[in-house]
Amino acid sequence: MELTNEKYAKMVDLHTPKSHIIKDSAGAFLTGGFICCIGQFISDLYKLIGFSQKDSACLVSMTLVFMGAALTYLGLYDNLAKFAGAGTLVPITGFANAVASPAMEFRSEGLVPGTGAKMFAIAGPVIAYGAIASVIYGVVLYLFP
């Protein structure tokens, strides 16, 4: 059977899943917004307890990272991500998922070579980029006040 470029393109079109951009965008928007609303609610609770704005912001970040890792451990975060797409990727909970997933996947290889080494396989470059960018930004601000 001769496979021409045209036949191949038709086969690809036939088997490629169709994109539902409106539905996907709405799911991402609603889920990302809901995660942000949860963060605001937690922030308000921390302020109500008596924490300052600065302390509350720090505690909210830690709480959302914990929640993202816990949902990943329970197997619920992947189901949410299938529905929401980028709505779960962009908030800090997505970072927690990116760290927790490889750690869980490779834990059978041992504590250091498995969990420790693979934990930052995805998130490591993000951390490195953030650290380098912040140093460069600090140097620029120091040199050009």
Secondary structure by P-SEA (a helix, b strand, c coil): ccccaaaaaaaaaacccccaaaaaaaaaaaaaaaaaaaaaaaaaaaaaacccaaaaaaaaaaaaaaaaaaaaaaaaaaaaaaaccccccccaaaaaaaaaaaaaaaccccccccccccccccaaaaaaaaaaaaaaaaaaaaacc
